[in-house]
């Protein structure tokens, strides 16, 4: 076998679709029942490489450097250096500016590399897995480990892990819109397609990576992996596309442009005023460029992206992976959370607690997917033979237990465990009774049916515990259909029921009793499944072999009801507290589930979910307008279809509320897309639901959602803090320069260009970025969600910024006017040094101010960000060095200050803190905690 046979160089270079399954298997050297051997799979992985798409090529260093050199901030700095060197003959100043440019570029390159590393680490947390046959066993492996020749198993809800040729199908349908544009799922068959040149949409025997299985089951042999797949060729084109900014980044960019326009006007005024006063052209030009550097917030978008990325990393550590940064912003505004029950509010360790069969009630001990436990009949009468219902549990399902690990549906897992507790060897039964036909479970039918040939089967080979009474006379039957599903559906298709004496026809009284039993079990919070069977003659068995699900559906009638099973999925212990926290935060929790209304309502009451309970049919009776009015009061929506979920999400969104929706199944995907933020389950969720969602939970825990909302609110607060801080600094500069130009203080240029640049570098750099490390305030969940579309700069925040800028400008100008000597442009004076130092210290105190919206800065939260305090300490040390070290004093036009003058600088600069504290007291008295701690 050649390497070329194993790894096609291009997706279409070998007509796998035109070859029969046997030809494909022979070409790839694999037996379908056993799959590849472990050693062979490792060998092929070494030859073929991992089944992943190649990352976009990293731009060369020269291109990245050129990109940084052409950014507006860098262009302004280079312009300042040129003006200084050519016009003002200030070579030293030019050298310092260019050093700043180089350092800024290096820091950006380092940060870019770290961001790329962090992104790769986050991507590793979302590994797709596949079920494959290797060395004669079904194994769960990372899709990246698949190689050509692997035999993989598919079922509804899976995303196809690699391109492959189907060798078995059972009602398999695949959604291929991503590749072919076909809007409806395509029926797949194992037969070869005669046309070797058939297009993708016509290759019915092939499935392709990232397409979604919507119905049925299938077995495929992998023919291409990684960049050799059809989606790999698409990836090559996608690598050429650029990334889109998030909505918040676009909002920030718009704000930066508006502030930049204001700054341009101010710079022009200062430039003209300087010329009119007779200031030399070079000096006034250099001052104007320096002011532009100080007032244009070029770093806003970059720091916002950094803050969001930091938040996304924290969310990932909490178990919530966001696919795009805009989801972080959306979390903070979430007002409604519509959540699935199973696996999200509960442990997803389904355990059968009660079995009703043969007109007896059986209690079941044990929990989860542990094999230990017993089935005990209630009452003094001897236990009847329940082997028929146990066999139905084993055969009408796909779940497989690997020790205590479940592969497959949790409810089916509970039935497999129950059958094992009854003494049935489930795997032997499935081996001895392979399926001849199947109707896969889906949300429309609400049942699953399997067909098996029974004429040569020996029941004694798979069970060792229960009596075999009544079996002998049925050994001659040709086949049997086993059905598992919703009790009401099975009861409507049943005409008989199994009793200790044999089989009895169902009359209306018995149907009513079974309905009452079903309701009783459901009202206790149990999930109820029915099990039934139907005997088939030879003609029916022949017709059932390989029949499509819709054809077999007609045969699911005249059933014999075998029993009902009550299954419980215990609530997660931390969920009740999380729901209480959500209510305190003004977030309404809604349970949307396929369970019975009584079952769902019982669980909801235990968890503290408030509101009325509605069923899907009851929802159908409401108009969209009526539902919009009632939606927020609905605590439980049960027995729903995908359409019901979408209607509920839209109704909750009708008043502009932000809605989060959780889900794990294929039928949840439309609602996940419709919601403002769809949240998929990372453990039990199908790949279809993960693809539709914007956030994936790695632990399937509802409490993680509320923790993510808390983080989301904290992240948004951090963005607001940075915006407040940087704009206050910029506006402070604007007011100082305008006032100086108007009254002639310091010849209209109160700070030298390097002093302005110094404030920008040491304050708007690392210290401001440390705000991104602030943890959410303790009271961040005590206020209602912010309004959707609320601007970053609300009227209240603009007022805070303007007040701080005014205080900083007034204090700095006061020092200039009343200092020990008057500043003269170009000469280092104590007054100029004192004003410069005062403005730097203003930023230190204001950085503390912006961390709290209405809460006093004098609280324990102030000391929780160690990085911020380290940065502030470094600023003070650097400023002292700049003032007292002669070499730096010559560069920055500073001179020594006395202890008393330092005390004046600290006292004046602290005024911004005291004024802000007074404002907060006034705000708290008017509307306590109206904006939340971090706004």
N, C-alpha and C positions, 0 to 999 in steps of 0.2 A: 504494500500500500504506500503510495507516494505522499509526500507532504502536500502536494497540490491537491490530492484527493481529499485531504483532511481540511484544508483551509483555502477556500476559494479566494482568489485575489480580488475579485469584484463580486458584488451580490448576484449579478445575473450571468456569470460566466459558466454556470452548470445548470442545466434544465431539471432541477430536482422535482419540480411539479409534474413533469412529463414522465417520470420514472415511477414504477410501482413501488409500494412499500418494501417488498422483498428486495428489489434492486437497490433501493436506497440503503437498506440495512446491510446488504452485502458490500456495497461500495464503501460504507463507513466502518465495516468490520465489527458489528455489534449484534448481540442477541437481545431481542426486546424484553424477554422475561427477566433477564439478569442485568442488563445494562453493561456499562464498561466496568472493568476491574479497577480497583483502587490504584494500582501501580500504573495501569494504562492511562487512567484519567490524569494522573500527575505528569506522565510523560507528555501527553498531548497539551496539557496546560503550559508546560515548559516550551513546547514548540510553537503554540499558537498565541500565547500571551493571555492575559486576563480578558474576560468578556466585559469590557468597559469601553466607553467612547473616549477618544483622546481629548485631553484638555486643549483649549486654544493655545496656540504657540505664544509664549511670552515675548513681548516686544523686545528687540535688542536694547542694550543699555543706552546707546546713542539716541535712539528714538525717544526713550523715556526722559532722558535729560533734555532733549530739544523740546518735548512737550512741557516740561516744567519751566524751561526758560522763556516760553511764550505765554505763560499765564499772566493775567493782568497785574497781579501783585508783583511778580518778578520784573515785568516791563517797567512798572512805576519806579521800583528800586534802582534798576539800571539807569533809567532816565535821571534819577536824582544824582547818581554817581557821575554821570556825564556832565550834568549841569555844574556840579561841584568842581569837577576837574577843569572843564573848558571855560566856564564863565567866571566862577569865583576863585579859581586857582587853589582850591582846598584839596590838595592831593591826599592828605591824611584822612579827611572825611570820606573821600571817594573810596579809599582802600577799605575803610571800616564797612561801608555800605556793601561793597563787593564781597567781603568776608561774610556778611549777613546773608547775602544771596546764596553763597556756596553752602553755608551751614543749613539754611532753610531747604535747599534742594536735597542735601544729604538726608536730612530728617524725613523729608517726604518719601524718598526712595526706600528708606528703612521701614517707614510705616506702611508703605505699599506692599513690601515683602511680607511684613507681619500679617497684614490683612489677607493676603493670598494664602498664607499658611493657615490662618484661622478658618478661612472658607473651606479649605480642603479638609480640615478637622471636622467641621460641621457636616460636610457631605458624607464623611465616613459613618456618621450616625444614622444615615438613611439608606442602609444597605438592603437591596431587594433580595429576597430569598426564593428558592425554587425547590420543588419536590422532584427528586430524580431517583431512578433505579441504578444502584451501583453495587456490584458484587452480590447481586441477588436480593438486596434489601432496598426499601424505600427510605431515602435519606433527605434531610432538609439541609441544603447547602446554599452558600451565597451565590447569587446569580453570576458574580464576577468569576466564579470557579468553573462555570460551564465550558465545555469544549465540544467541538464537532464530534458526533457519535453518542453524546449523552442522550439517554431516554428520559424525558421529562413528562410529568403529569400535570394536566390542566383541569381546572374546574371553574364554575361561575365565580366571578370576583377577582380572578387572577389577572395580572398583566403578563403577557407572553415574555419570558426572560431572554429569548434568543430566537433568531430565525430558524425555522425547522419544518420538516416534512411530517405531516400527520400520518400515523400508522393505525390508529384506532380513534373512532369518534362515537359519541352518544348524544345526539341532539345538540352538537356543538355549534354555537354562534359567536362570532367575534366582531367587535366594533373596530373597523379599520379606517375611520374617517381621517385620522391623522396622516395616513399615507395615501389613501385613494380618493378621499373626498366623498365616499359613499356614506350617506347620512344614516342609513339603517344597518343593523348588524347583518353580517353575511353568514349564511349556513355553510359549514365546512364539512367535507367528506374526505375519506382516505383514498378514494379512487384517483387514478392518474388523469391528468388533463392531456388530451391528444395533441393540442397545439403547443409546440415547444417554444413558440414566440409569444405566448399569451401574456397580456399585461398583468400587473399586480392584482387588479381587481378580479381577474378571471382565474387566478391560481387557487382554486378551491381546496386543494390539498396542502396548501402552505399556510403557515402563520408567521407573523413578523414581530420583532422586538417592539415593545411599548404599546402594541395594540391590546385591547381589553376583551376578556372572555365575559360575555353577558349571559350565556346560558349553556348548560350541558357540561360534558366532560370530554377530554381527549388525551391521547398519548402522542407525543411527537419525538422525533429523533432530530437533534440539533444539527443543522447543516452549515451555519455561519454564526460567528460571534464578533463582538467588538465592532471595529470599523469596517469589517467585512459584511455587515448586515445592511439591509435596506435603509434603516434609520441612520446607519453610519455615514451613508452618502449624503443624507440630509444634514447631518452634523457638520460635515465639511463646509457646507454653505452657511450654517448658523454661526460658525466660528468667525465668519467675516462680518457679522452684524455687531453693532455696538450696544452697550448696556443703556437702559432707560433709567432716568432719575425717578425717585419716588415722589408721590404727591407732596409730602412734607418738604423734600429738597427743592421742588419747584416753587413752593410757597416761600421758602427761605430765599431762593434765588431772586424771586420777584421783589422781596423786601430789600435785598441787597442792591438791586438796580435802582429802586426808588431812593434809598439812602445815598447811593452813589451820585444820583442826579442832584440831590440837595447839596452834597459835598462839592460837586463841581461848581455850583453857584457861589458857595462860600469861598472856595479857592479863588475864583475870579474876582470876587469883591476884595479879598485880602491882597491879591496881586495888584489890582488897580489902585487901591488905597496906598500901598507902599510906594508905587511909582509917583503918585501925586504928592507924597510927602518928601520926595527926593531920595528915597532909599536906593542904593545902587542896584542896577538891573540883576546882576548875578546873585546878590544877596536875597532880593525879593523873589527871584525865580526859584532859588533853592528852598526858601521858606514855603513857597506855594506848593512845590512838589512834596516837601515833607508833610505839609498839612493834608495833602491828598492821600499820602500813605496812611496817615493817622485816622482819617475820617471815612475812607471807603472800606466797608467791611468785607474785604475779599475773602477772608477765612471763614465766613459764616457757613457756607455750604459744606466745606470740608470738615469743619468741627461737628456740624450736625450729623453728617454721615458717620463720623467717628463715634459720636455719642450713641447713635442708633446701633452701630455695629457692636459696641460694648454691651449695650442692652441685649442684643440678639445672642451674644455669647453667654450672658448671664441666664437668659431664658433657656438656652440649650442645656446649661448645667442643671436647671430646675426640671428638665424633662420636656420642654416645649421648643421644637425646632421651627423657626419661621422661615418660609421660603423667600420672602422679600422683606426689605426693611420697612416698607409702608405698613406691613402687618403690625409692627411694633407700635406705630402711631395709632392704628385702629383699635388696638386692645384697650388703650386708655379711655376710649369713648364708648365702650360697649355698655349697652343698657339692658339688653335681653340676651340670655344664654338659653338656647333650645338644645337640650341634651338627650342623647340616647340613654337608656337605662342599663342595658346589659354590658358589663365590662367597663363602664364609665362610672356609673354610680355604685356599681356592685363589683365584686371580686372577679367575676367571670370564671369562677370555678364551680360550674353547674354540678349540683348534687341531687340525685333522685332521693326523695324522702318518703314518697308514698306510691304504692302500686295498687291499682284497683283492677282485678282480673278474676275471672271465674266466679263472679259474684262474691268475692272476698276482698278484704282490705289487708295489704301487707305494709309493714313499716320497714324502712331501710336505714341501717346504721352506717357509719363511716362518713367521710367528707372528701370533696374534691376528686382528684383522679387517682386516689389511692385504692388499691385492690382490696384492702381489708374492709370488712363490714359484713353484715348479714341481712338476709331477707326473712322477716318473721311475720307469720300470719297473725292477725288480730282475732282473738277469740279462742275457744277451746276445741273447735273442730279441726280435724287433720288438714294439713296443707294439700290443696289439689295440685294437679299437674299444670305448671305454667310454662312448660318448655316452649310452647308455640309462640307465646308473646316474647319470650327471651330471644328466640331465633329471629323474630321480626326486628327486635332492637339491633341485633348484630348485622343483619343483611340490608335493611333499609337505611343505610347510612354509609358515610365515607371516612369518619373519624378513625384515627389510628393512635394508639397509645404506645409511646416509646418510654417504657418505665413509668415515670410519673409525668412525663411531658406529653402534651396533647398536640397532635397534628390534625387540624380540621376544626369543625364546628364544635363549640363548647357543649351545646345541648346534646349533640350526637355523642360526644365524649361521655356525658353522664349516662346515656343509655348503654354504651359499650361497657362502662364500669358496672352498671346494674346487671347486665347479662353475665358478666364475669362473676359477680357475687352470687348469681344463681347457679354457678357451676358450668356455664357454657364456655367452651374454647372458641372465642370469637374469630381468631385468625384461621383456625382449622375449618370452621363453618364457611367462611368466605372462600377458602381455597377449594373446599369440596363442592361448593354451590356457586360457581361463577355466574355473573350476570349475563342473561341472554337479552335483556332489554332494560330500558330505564326511562323514567320521567324525572329529570332533575328538579330539585326544589326551587321554586321561585316565589316572589312575593305575591304574584297574581293567583297562582294555583293554591298555594299554602299547603302543599303536600309534596312528598317524594315517593315514587313507586319504583320497585325493582322486580324483575322477572327472573325466575330460576327454574332450570330443569330438575325435577325431583325423582324421576323414575329409578335412578340407580343409587340414590343417596341412602347411606346408613346413619340414622340419627345417633346410634350408640357411639359413633366415632368422635363426637364433639361434645357430648354432655355426660356428666358422671353423677349427677345429684338428684334430679327430679324423676319421678315415675314416668314410664313411657306409655301409660294407658291410652288407648284410642289411636295409636299410631299405625298399627298393623294394617287396618283396613284402608289406609290412605297411601300405602307404599306403591300402589300401582298407578297413581295419578301421573300425568305427563309433566305438569309444571305448576308453579304457584307464583302469585304476585303478592309481594309484601308492600304495605303502604304505611307511611308515617307522616303525621301532619296535625293540623289544627283539629281538635275534637269535633267542632261544629261542621267542618268540611267533611270529615270522615263519616260522621253520623248521617249526614245528608246523602252519602253514597253507599251506606250500609243497609242491608236488609235482614241480617242475622247477627247474633252475638254468641260467643263461646261461653258455655256454662259447664259446671262439673260433670253433668250428665251427657254432654256433647255439644250440639249446636241448636239454638232456638231462634225462631223468627222474632224480629223486633216489632212490637206493637206500640201504639201511641203512649201507653202508660210507661213502658220501659224507656222509650225515647225521652219522655218528660223526666223520668228518674235520672237518666244519664245526663241530661241537660242540667238538672239541679246539682248533680254530683260535680260536674265540670265547673259550675258557678261557685259552688262551695269551696272547691280547691283553689280556684282563682282568687276568691275573696280573702283567702289566707295568705296571699302573696306568692302562691306557687304558680309556676308556669306549667301548663297542662298540655301534654301531647297524647294523641290517640294512636293506636296501632291496630292494623287490620290486615286481612289477607283475603285472597280469592284463588280458588283452585282453577287451573286451566287444563283444557283437553289438548290433544295433540295438535289440532288445527289452530287453536288459539296460541299455543306455544310457538308454532311455526310463524304465525303472523306477527308475533311480538318480537321475534329475533331481528334486531337491527332496525326496528320501526322507529320513526320519528316520534318525538314526545307528543305532538298533537294527535298522532294516530293512536298511540297508547293511551292517551287521556280518555278516549272513548271507552276503553276497556276497564277503566277504574270505576266500576259500578257493581252493584250486587255483592258488596264486600261483607265479610264476617268480622265484626268488631271483636278484637282480642282483649283490649284493656286500655286504661288511662294511667298515665304516669304523672305524678306531681313532682316538679323539679324546682329547687330553690337556688337562687344565686345570692348569697349573703351580701348585704351592703358593705362597702368599704368603711372601715371604722372612722376615717378622717373626713368623710364626705359631709356628714351632718354639720360639723363645724365650718366647713367651707361654704355650705349653703347659707348658714347663718351670717357668715362674713359677707357673702354676696348681697344678702338682703340689707345689711347695714350700709353697704356701699351704694345702695340704690339700684342694684342689679336684680332683675326679676328672672328667676329660674323656671324654665318650662321643661317638663319631661315629655318627650315624643317617642312613642314606642309601638311596636307591633303587638304587644301583649294585650290581653283582655283589659277592659276598663277597670274591673274590680281588682285584678292583680296589680296593675300599675298604680291605681289609687292607694292600695294598701302599702306599697313600697314608698310612694310619695309622702304619705302621712308620717311614716316612720322616719323619713329623712328631713321633714320640715318644709317640704315644698307646698306652698299655699295655692289656693285657687280651685276653680271647678274642674271637673273631669269630663271630657267629651270624647266620643268615639269618632272614627272616620266617617261612618254613615251619618252621624248627627252633624258633622261638619258640612257634608254635602247639602244639608238642608238650609244652610246659611248662605246668604248672598255675600259678595266680597265686602260690601259696605257694612253689613251686620257683623261679619267676622272681624273687620278692622276695629270696630267698637269694643268687641268682647275679647279680642286676642290677648290683651295684657292681663286679663283676669283668669285666663285658662292656665291651670297648673299642670294638667295632665291631658295629653292628646293620645288616645290609644287606638289600636287596630287601624293603623294608617297605611296608606299607599304612598309612593313617591310624590304623587300629585298633591296629596294632603300636606305633606311636609313643605312643599314649595308654597302652597297657599298660606300656610301658617307663617312662614318666614316673611312673605310679602305683606301680610296683614300687620305683623309687628313693625315692619319698616315704614308703614303708611304715614306715621306721624314724624318721620325723619330720624327715628331711633336707629342706632347701630346695633345690629343683630349678629351674634355668634352662633354657629350651628355645629354640633358635633355629629359624627357618624362613622360607621365602620364598614358598611356594606355597599354593594353596587347600587342598590336602590336609594342610598343616601347621597350619591354623587351629585344629582341635579340640585338638591337643596344646599349642599355644601358650596356649589358654585354660585347659587343665588344669594346666599348670606353675605354680609359684609366681610366676615372672616369665617371661613370654613375650617373646622378642626377635625382632623382624622386621627383614628387610633393607630398608633405605630406598631402595637403588638398583635392585636386581633384584626385590625383593619385590612380590607382588601387593597390591592395596589390601585384599583380604580378610585376608591375613596381618597387614598393618599394623593393621587394625581390631581383630583379635583379640589383638594383643600389648600389653604394657604398656611396652615400650621399643622404640625404632626406631634402628637404626644408620644413620648417614648415609653411611658408607663401606663397609658390608657386610664389615667386617674382624673376624675373631675376636679379634685382638689388642686391638681396642677394647673387647670384652667384658671381658677381664681388666683392662684399664685402668679400666673402669667399676667393676669389683669393688673394685679398689684405692681408687678415689675413694669408693665406697660405704662401705668400712670406715673411711676417714678421716672421712667425714661423720658416721657414727655415733659415732666417738670424740669429735668436736667437740661433739656433743650431750651426751655423758657429761661432758665437761669442764665445760660450762656448768652442768649440773645439780649436779655436785660443788661448783663454786664458789659458786653462789647459795645452796645449802642450808647449806653450811659457814658462810657469812656470817649467814644467818638463825638457825641454831642457836647461833652465837657470841653474837648479841644475846640470845637466849632465856636462855642460861646466865648472862650478865652481869646481866641484869635480875632473874632469879630469885635469884641469890646476893646481889645488892644488897638486894633486898627481905627476904631471910632474915636478913642480918647488919646491915642498916641502913647500908650504905655509901652515902654521898652522898644520904642520905634516901630511898634506894630508887630514885632516878632518876639514874643515872650520866651519862646524856646528855640534852641538851635535845631536844625534838621536831625542831628544825631540824637539829641535828647528826645525828640518826638519818636524817632525810630527805636530808641531804647525802651520807651514805655510800651510801644507795640510789641517788641520782641519778648520782654520779660514778663509782661502782664497778659497780653492777648494770646500768648503761646501756651507753654506748659501749665501755668497756674490756672488759666481759664479752662483748659481741657480737663483738669482734674475734677471739675464739676461733673463730668461724665461718670465718675466713680462713686458719686453720692448714692447711697441706698435710699429706697423709698422711705418717706417719713412714716412714723408710727401711725399717724392719723390719715394716711393717704386714702384709706378705704372707708373713711367716715363721712365723706362727702359724695354727692351724686355724680354720675359721669358728666364730663364736659359735653357741651352741645356739639353735634356733628357739624363740621365746617367752621368751627370757632377759629378766628384768626390767632396767630401767634401773639400779636400785639393787640390785646384788648384795650379798651379805653382806660381801665384801671392800671394796666401795666405801662401804658404810655405815660400816664400820670406819674407812676413811680420812677420811670426813667428820666422824665423831664425834671422832677424834683431833685434827684441825685445829681444830674448834670448841672443844674443851677447852683446847688450847694458847692460842688467841686469848683465850678468856674468862679463863684463869688469868693470862696476861700483863697484860691490861687491868686486872683486879682488883688485881693486885700493884702496878701503878703507882698506882692510886687509894688503896691502903692505905699505900704507902710513899713517896708523892710529897712534894714540898717543902712543901705545905700541904694541909690537908684540904678537899675540895670542899664547898661549901655551895650548896644548890639555889638557882638563880636568880642566882648571882654568878659572874663569870668568874674562875677561879683558874688558877694554873699547873698544879696537879695535874689539874684537869678538862680543861684544854687538852692537857696531856701525854697523858692517857688517850685523849682523842678522837683526837689525832694518831697515837698508837700503834695504835689500832684501824684507822684508815685505812691505815697502812703495812702492817699485818697483811694487808690485802686485796691490796696490791701483791705481797707475797711469795707469798701463796697462789695468786694468779693464775698465777704461774710454776710453782707446785707441780702444779696440776691439768693442766698440759699434758703431763705424763709420768705414766704409771701405775707402772712399776717401774724405768724408766730414770732415771739421775741427771739433774738439771736442768743440770748442767755438761757440755753437749754442744753441737755446732754447730747442732742443730735449734732450740735455744732462741732463736737470733738470726735465724731465717728469717722471722718474721712482723713486718714493719716497722710495720704498723698498730698492733699490740699495743704495741710499744715507744713509739711516738708517743703512744698513749693513756696509758701509764704515766707517761711524762714530763710529760704535761699534768696528770695527777692530782697529782704532786708539786708542780708549780708552783702549782696551784690551792690546795693545802693550805697551802703556805708563804704565799700571799697571804691566805688566810683567817685565818691565825694572826697575821701581822704588819701587815696593813692595818687601821688603826683602824676605818674605816667598816664593814668586814666583821666585825671583832671584836665590835663592838656588836651586830650582827645575830645572830652565831653564838655569842655568849658565850665568846669566846676572848681570850687575852692573849698577849703576846710570850713566846717561849721562847728560852733561851740556846743557844749552840752545844752545850754539854755536854748540855743536856736533849734537843736534837734527836738527839744521839748515843745517848742512852739509849733514845729512842723507836725509832730504827733498830735498835739492838741487840736490844731486847725483841721487836720485830716480826719480826726475822729468825729468831727461835727456831722459828717455824712451819716455816720452810724446813729448818733443821737437823734438827728432829725427823722431818720427812717423809723427809729423805735417809737417816736411820738406819733408818726403817721399810723403805725401798726396799732397802737393803743386806740387811736381814734376809730380805725376801721373795725377793730374787735368790738368796740362798744356799739357801733352802728349795726353791724351784721356779723356776729361771731362766726369765725372760720368760713367766711363766705367764699373764699377762693381756694381753700386747701393749703396745706403747709408749704408746698413747694412752688406755688404759682407766683 
